[in-house]
Amino acid sequence: MCFSRSEGGRRQVSKRAMKSLGGGWVAFVQRAKTGSLFIFVRKAGERDAEPWYLLVRVAEVPKRLDMVETVQKTVIDRFPLRWAETWRDIMQKGLRVRF
């Protein structure tokens, strides 16, 4: 999420991020008494804001998806076929290849 400075110096959430909220909402970043940063959201024209997210510098996220293994398996499965198709196209077009 991107932040920008408003006229009063308060950090505000970018317009692109605000589009996902829909019309009539205002989002801003504010520091709590503990020093933590929060994203607060409120309806336009209202005074009461609700904290939506706590922003942290480092977060331990458990591994849920085996992305490295998935990518490696996909490459192993698809590369030979794609290489053969590409090589056939090169030969049919008469292109020169140097290694």
C-alpha positions as CSV (number, residue, x, y, z in Angstrom):
1,M,0.0,0.0,0.0
2,C,1.4,3.4,-0.9
3,F,1.3,6.5,1.3
4,S,1.4,10.2,0.6
5,R,1.5,13.3,2.8
6,S,-1.7,15.3,3.0
7,E,-1.9,19.1,3.7
8,G,-1.8,18.5,7.4
9,G,1.2,16.2,7.3
10,R,-0.8,13.1,8.0
11,R,0.1,10.1,5.9
12,Q,-2.8,9.0,3.7
13,V,-3.3,5.9,1.7
14,S,-2.9,6.3,-2.1
15,K,-5.8,6.9,-4.4
16,R,-5.2,3.6,-6.1
17,A,-5.6,1.7,-2.8
18,M,-8.6,3.8,-1.9
19,K,-10.5,2.6,-5.1
20,S,-10.7,-0.8,-3.6
21,L,-12.6,0.6,-0.6
22,G,-15.2,2.1,-2.8
23,G,-16.6,5.6,-2.6
24,G,-17.2,7.5,0.6
25,W,-14.3,6.1,2.6
26,V,-11.2,7.8,4.0
27,A,-8.1,5.8,5.0
28,F,-5.0,7.1,6.7
29,V,-2.0,5.9,8.7
30,Q,-1.6,6.8,12.3
31,R,0.8,6.0,15.0
32,A,-0.6,4.5,18.3
33,K,0.6,5.5,21.7
34,T,2.8,2.4,21.7
35,G,4.5,3.6,18.5
36,S,3.0,1.0,16.2
37,L,1.6,2.2,12.9
38,F,-2.0,1.4,12.0
39,I,-4.2,1.9,8.9
40,F,-7.4,3.5,10.0
41,V,-10.5,3.7,7.9
42,R,-13.7,5.8,8.4
43,K,-16.7,6.8,6.3
44,A,-16.3,10.3,4.8
45,G,-18.0,12.9,7.0
46,E,-17.8,10.8,10.2
47,R,-15.3,11.3,13.0
48,D,-14.9,7.7,14.3
49,A,-12.3,5.7,12.6
50,E,-11.6,2.0,12.9
51,P,-8.2,0.3,12.8
52,W,-8.0,-2.1,9.8
53,Y,-4.4,-3.2,9.8
54,L,-1.4,-3.1,12.1
55,L,1.7,-2.4,10.1
56,V,4.8,-4.3,11.3
57,R,8.4,-4.2,9.8
58,V,9.0,-7.9,10.0
59,A,6.4,-10.7,10.2
60,E,6.9,-14.4,10.5
61,V,4.6,-16.0,7.9
62,P,4.3,-19.7,7.9
63,K,4.9,-21.4,4.6
64,R,1.6,-22.4,3.1
65,L,2.4,-23.0,-0.5
66,D,5.4,-25.0,-1.9
67,M,6.1,-22.4,-4.6
68,V,9.7,-23.3,-5.2
69,E,8.8,-27.0,-5.6
70,T,5.8,-26.1,-7.8
71,V,8.0,-23.9,-10.1
72,Q,10.7,-26.5,-10.4
73,K,8.2,-29.3,-11.2
74,T,6.5,-27.1,-13.8
75,V,9.8,-26.3,-15.5
76,I,10.8,-30.0,-15.5
77,D,7.5,-31.0,-17.0
78,R,7.1,-28.3,-19.6
79,F,10.6,-27.2,-20.7
80,P,11.4,-30.2,-22.9
81,L,8.1,-29.9,-24.8
82,R,8.4,-26.1,-25.3
83,W,12.1,-26.4,-26.3
84,A,11.1,-29.0,-29.0
85,E,8.3,-26.8,-30.3
86,T,10.5,-23.7,-30.4
87,W,13.4,-25.6,-32.1
88,R,10.9,-27.0,-34.7
89,D,9.6,-23.5,-35.4
90,I,13.2,-22.1,-35.8
91,M,14.1,-24.9,-38.3
92,Q,10.9,-24.4,-40.3
93,K,11.5,-20.7,-40.7
94,G,15.1,-21.3,-41.7
95,L,16.6,-19.1,-39.0
96,R,20.3,-19.5,-38.2
97,V,21.3,-20.5,-34.7
98,R,24.8,-20.2,-33.3
99,F,25.9,-21.6,-29.9
